[in-house]
């Protein structure tokens, strides 16, 4: 076997091993990426005198992100 042929087969082996390792990691991680849908939150009734603004977690996160 020539020196070139040995390098090519060695390179092919490592490329194949890397691909197999990546596939194994992907298969192991894939089930943890799937998320079950969260149940929908019950809607609050509309206020009688208007003014439906309420401070929610989303609003708190937004204002926190605007701080310098």
C-alpha positions in Angstrom: 0.0 0.0 0.0 1.4 3.4 -0.9 1.8 6.3 1.5 -1.0 8.2 -0.3 -3.4 5.4 -0.1 -2.8 5.0 3.6 -3.5 8.7 4.3 -6.7 8.5 2.3 -8.0 5.5 4.1 -7.0 6.9 7.5 -8.7 10.2 6.6 -11.8 8.3 5.5 -11.9 6.4 8.8 -11.7 9.6 10.9 -14.4 11.3 8.8 -16.6 8.3 9.2 -16.0 8.1 12.9 -16.8 11.8 13.3 -20.0 11.4 11.3 -21.1 8.4 13.4 -20.3 10.3 16.6 -22.3 13.3 15.5 -25.2 11.1 14.5 -25.1 9.3 17.9 -25.1 12.7 19.8 -28.0 13.9 17.6 -30.0 10.8 18.3 -29.3 11.1 22.1 -30.3 14.8 22.3 -33.3 14.8 19.9 -35.8 13.4 22.5 -35.0 16.2 25.0 -35.6 18.9 22.4 -39.3 18.0 21.9 -41.5 20.0 24.2 -45.0 19.2 25.2 -47.4 22.1 24.5 -48.3 24.0 27.7 -52.0 24.2 28.5 -53.5 27.5 27.5 -54.0 30.0 30.4 -57.6 30.9 31.2 -58.4 34.4 29.9 -59.2 36.9 32.6 -62.6 38.6 32.3 -62.5 42.2 30.9 -62.6 45.0 33.5 -66.0 46.6 33.9 -64.7 50.2 33.8 -62.2 49.7 31.0 -58.4 49.9 31.5 -57.5 46.3 30.7 -53.7 46.9 31.2 -52.1 44.6 33.6 -48.5 44.0 34.5 -47.6 40.5 33.4 -44.4 38.5 33.4 -44.0 39.4 29.7 -44.2 43.2 30.5 -41.8 42.8 33.4 -39.3 41.1 31.2 -39.6 43.9 28.6 -39.0 46.7 31.1 -36.1 44.8 32.6 -34.6 44.5 29.1 -34.7 48.3 28.6 -32.6 49.1 31.7 -29.2 50.3 30.8 
